Amino acid sequence: MKYFLSCLTLWFIGVPLQAQADDVSILYGKDGIKLVVNGEDFMINGMNWDYFPIGTNYSYSLWDQPDETIREALQAEMTLLKNMGVNAVRQYSEVPPKWIKYIYDEFGIYTMLNHSFGRYGLTIDGAWVANTEYSDPRVRKLLLSEVNHVVRAYKDTPGLLMYLLGNENNYGLYWDGAETEDIPIEDRTSTLRARHMYQLFNEAAIAIKQIDPSHPVAICNGDLLYLELITEECPDVDIFGTNMYRGISFGDAFERIKDEYNKPILFTEFGADAFNAIKKSEDQNAQAHYLAGNWQEIYENAAGLGKANNSIGGFTFQFSDGWWKFGQTSNLDVHDHNASWGNGGYDRDFVEGENNMNEEWFGVCAKGPTNERGLYKLTPRTAYFVIKEIHQFDPYAIGTTLKSTKDYFSKIQLIRN
């Protein structure tokens, strides 16, 4: 998604965790590619999760609050997620290891740990640099050092599922505006920057696996942009993760990753907003419609079902609305109706030349007011209940076929009062 997040520079080491860490691996079999956790096939029924009370923005951190407040917030949120069938959440690496363990011990939910990898700028030699230049030796040294530090801090944490590097960092390469179209693609500044970036992603993946061979490494790419560079420069990355917003279908994504990269595909973000830009009103049923179509394709392309056989799951974007997304530092108490970008894939409210994607309405739950302790309650939308039903289906169950998968989805009620 195209929004700003704070640079995460605070790393938590703490007391070593004594419980045994999980063994997570990628299995290439005759039926396709699977994620295997502690010896069991694992389809990621994931969720992009965060905790921002109304009136706050990216500068707020739940982890800075008293432990009692954190436990109360997690009790409410993770109970809803577990009830929904979510088995993994995506979190950035400011979360202390003890809370990853807590979420796993109490609710059975894993964490995909995300290092932003310079996506939102870095402090270099004491000065803030907003746009990361991956060819700079100082940047390379800093990012590899940060990744090394994070992995050593988290590698033995029960509930850790995998490491994720970046957040559609390729979209941050166009810092100089539109480029001249008659310049060959391979010679464009953004392409040269991309090559340096993907080379560093691969170096980081190698470094991570040298420290922690028990958890795979994924990158988070914006759609399939620069896939040809990724196939050349990232042979040691385990999983192709992508933030993809194409509407009800991911199109050629599964087949292209299979044919060009031969890695498992993981949808690190995908979703739909719950606001109709034409009617200027909430539209829960449209949101559920798009998400059901996305999840059906994720399951249909799982190993053994006869399509691309390379899908290992996804992380729905997102659990609750982000009231700060449009202005980021202003109108934090207002649930903005402004659409900030246009996408024809979401045809139910798309008008040519107009924006229809409402950043503050992507939650499958609506957010309630904040109480005196900084906590709030959520109200599930239609999409919550639809995804709950979806996650009751196991694409790896004995006897599951492409037909039985289609039949299951065809019976899901997408319009609910």
N, C-alpha and C positions, 0 to 999 in steps of 0.2 A: 504494500500500500504506500501511497505517496504522502507520507507525513513524517514529521520530525520526532525523533526520540533522543533523549539525553544520551551523551557518551557515557558508557558504563565503565568507570575506571576504578571502582572499589571492588576488590576481590576478597573473598572470605576463605580463610584457611581453617582456623579453629582447631578443636581437638579432633584427632583422627577417629573415624567411626569404626567401631569394632565389628559390626555385623558384616556378613559376607556380601560383597558387591555382586551384581548380576552379570551373567555371561551373555552378551548379545552379539550376534553374528549374522552375516549374510550368507545364505545357502543357495548355490547355483545347482539346480537339479534338473532331471529330464523333463519335468513339468513346468519349469520356469524358475523365477527368483523369489525367495522368501526371506523375511526377517525372522530369526529364531531367537527366542529369549529363554534361557535356562532349559534348552532342549525342546521347547514347544514352539510350533508355528505361531506367529504373532502378527495379526493385522492391526495396524495402528488406527484406532478410532479416536483421533486426536482433536484437541481444541486449543486455539490461541486464547490464552487466559492471562488476564492482568487484573489489577485492583486499583481503580481510580475513582474515589468518591466524587460526586457532583461538586463542582467548584474547584477541583484540583486539575493539574495537568501532568505532563511528563516529569516534572520536578518532584512529584510526590512519590514516596516509597512506602509500601506496606511494611517492609522489613525494618524500617526505622521506628516503628510503633512498638509499644510494650508487648511482651510475649502473650499476655492475656488477650489483648486486642487481636493479635495475629491469629491466635488459635480460634477465637470466635468467628473471625472473618473466614478462615479456612473451613471451619465446621459448616457454615452456611453454604459456601460456594462449592466445596468439594463433595458435599452430600448431594447437591443438585447435579453435579457432573457425573458422579458415580451412578446415580439413578438414571441418568441419560445414556449410560453405557460407554462413557468416555474412559479410555484406559491410559491416556497420555496427554499431558499438557505441554505446550511450548512456553518456556520461560527464558528470560535473559539472565546472564551470568552475574547478576547482582544478588540473586537469591542465595541465602546461606545454605550450605550443605545440610544442616540439621533440619531445615524445613522441607527439603526434597525428601529426606528420609521420613519425616513426619507424614507428609502427604502420601507416601507409599505405604508406610506402616498402618496408618489409620484408614486409608481409603482405597488402597491397592492401585493407585494411579502413578504412572511413571512420569518422568520429566525429560524432555528433550532440551538440553542446555544450549542456549544460543549466545555466541560471542559475536558482536556486531561487526568486528573486523574492519574498523575504520569507516564504517558506513556513514557516520554522522560527524566525522571530524576527529582530530587528535591533537593533543598537546605535544608539540615538538620543540625541544630546547627551551621550554618554559613559555612558549607562545602557542596560542590556539590557532590551528589551521583547519578551516571549515571543510575544505575539499581535499581528500586524501590522495596523494600521489604515490602510487604503489611502486614506482621505480626508484623512489628516494631511498637510499640505504638506511637512513635514520628511521624511516617508516617501517621498512622491512624488519629491522632489528627490534623496534618497539613492539610490533604486532606479534612476532614470533615469541618474544619474551612474555607478552601478556598471555598468549595461548598456552605456553609452557607452564606458566604460573597457575592458570585456571585448571588445567588438566591434573596437575599435581595436587591441587586442592580438592578436586571433586572425584577423582578416579575410583575411590573406594566407597563411594556413597551409595547405599542401597536405594534403589528407585531411579538411578540414573539410566536412561535408555540409550542416548547417543549424544554426540556433539554436533552442533550446527554452526557453520561459519557464515557470517554475513546476513544481510537482509536485502535482497535484490540490489546488491552493490553495483551491478552493471548499469542500473539506471542513473547512478551518480557520476557516471563518466562523461556526461554531456554538459560539462561546465561552461563551455565557451559558446553556447547557443547552437543554432542550426549550422551544420557544416555544409560546405560547398558540394553539391551533388556530383560534380564532374571529377572529384577526387576519388580514385579507386578506394574501395572499402578497406582493403588491407593497409592503405597508407594514411587513413584518416587518424587524427589525433586520438579520438575515442577508441579506435581499434587497437592502436599501439598501447594505450593505457590499459585496455582490457587484457591484452596479452600479459603485461606485467602483473596485473591483478590475479589472473588465474594461475600464473606461475607461482605466486606467493600462496594462493589457496592450497596448491599441491604441496608446497614445502611445509605448510602448517599441518596438512593431513599426515604427512610422513612423521613430523615431529610428535604429533598427538599419539600415533600408533606405536611409536617407540616407547612412550611413557605408559600408555594404557592400551594394550592389545585386546581388551575385553569389550570395548564399546566402539561401534563404527562411527565414521565421520561423514557428514553430509555437508554440501554447500547449499546456500539459498540463492537461487538465481531468479531474476525477473523473467518470467515466461521461458521461452527457448532461445532468447537472444544470445548470440555468440556461441551457439552450441558447437560450431566447428572448432572454435578456439578451445572450448572446454575439452573436447575429445582429444585434442593435441596436447594440452598443457596440464590436464588433471587426471592422469591415469591412476593415481593413488587414492583419489577420493572414492569412498565406498558407495555413496548414495547421491543421485541427482535430486536435489530438492528444488522446488519451484513455487513461487508465488504466482498464481495463474487466475486471471479473471476474464473468462471468455464467454460467460453466460451459462446456459444449461449444459453445454458440452465442452470437453477439453479438446475436441477435434483430433488432430494428428499427434498429440503429445506422446501417447504411449508408444505408438509405432516408431516415431522418430527416435525416441530415446533407445528403444530396442535395436533399431537398425544402425544408428550412428554412434551410440555410446555403450550399449550393452551393460547398463547398470540398472539397478532398481530405481523406479521413480516414486518420489514422495511429494505430495502436495502440501508444502509448508504453510501456504495460505490459499484459501479460495473461499468464495462466499457471495452473498448478495445482501443488499441493504433492504430494510423493511419500510422504506418510504417511497411513495409514488410521486415522482417529480412532475407528472402531468396533473394529477388530481390534488396535489399538495396535501396528502394525507397518508397515514400509516397504511401499509399494505402487507400484512403478515402472510397472506396466502401466496403472494408472488415470491417472497423470500423462500418459503418452503418449497415452492415449485422448482426453483433453480438449484437449491441445495440437494433435493432428492435426485435430480438428474445427475449432478456431480458425483454423489455417493454411489449411484448405480454404476457409473462408469468405473469408478475406483474399484469396486468389488468385481465387476465383470472382467477386468483386466488382471485380476489376481492369478497367481500361478495355479495351473491345473484346470482353468476354465476355458482354455482354447482360444483366447484372443491374444493380447500381447504378452500375457503371463509375467509381467514385470512390475505390477503395482503392489506396493507394500502399505498403502494407506494414505491418510491425510490428516490435516489439522484445520478444521472449520474455522473461518474467521467471521465472527469472534464471539466470545461468550456473552459479554454485556456491552451496551452502547458506550462509546467514548465521547462524552459531551464536550471535550476540549479539542477534538480533531480539526474542526474547521478554522477557528481563530487561533487555536493553540495557546495563546496567552490572553485572549480577551473573550468576553461573553461566556465565561466558564460555567455560569449558572443557567445558560440558555441552551435548549436542545435545538440547534440550528437546523433549518430546512434547506440551507444552501447546498446545492449540488456542485461539487468542486471539479468533476471531470465527467466526460461523456464516454459511453461504451455501448455500441450497438448490439452487443451480445445479450444485453438485458432489454429485450425488445418490448416488454410490457409497459415501459414508461419512456422509451427512447424516441426522441424527435431529432431529426438530422440537424446538426449545427448547434444543439443545445446540450447542456450537461444534465446527466440523470443519476449520477452516483453520489449518494449522500453519506459522507464519511462518518457522520455521528449516529448512524442508524444501522450499523452492521451487526449489532448484538442479536443473538437468538434469545436473549433475555433483555427486558427493559429494566432500567435502573431507577430505584426509588430514592427518596430524599435521604440526606446524611443526618444521622443522629448526633448527639453531643459527644459520642465516643469515636466519631469518624467512621461509623459503620452504616451499611445500607442493606436493603432487601431487594431481591430481584423478582420480577414477574416473567415467567416463561412465555414466549411467543409460540405461535403455531409451529415454527421450525424446530423448536425444542422437542416437541412431542413427536414430530415426524422423524427427526434424527434418532430419538430414543427407540422408535420402532425399527428403524434401519439398523441400528447397532445390535439388535437382537439376532440379526442374521449373521451366520458364520460362513464366509466363503470357503473356508478350509475344512468344513465338516464333511465327513464321509458321505458320499452320494450327491454332493452339491454339483450341479451342472450349470451351464450358461442358461439353459431354459428354466431351471428351478429358480435361478437368481432373478431372471426377468419376471417370472410369475409372482415371486414374492413382492417385488417392487410395484407391480401392476395393481396389487391389492391394498397398497398403503393409501390411506385417506389423506389427501393433501389440503383439502379445504375443511377447516374446522371453525366452529364458532368460539 
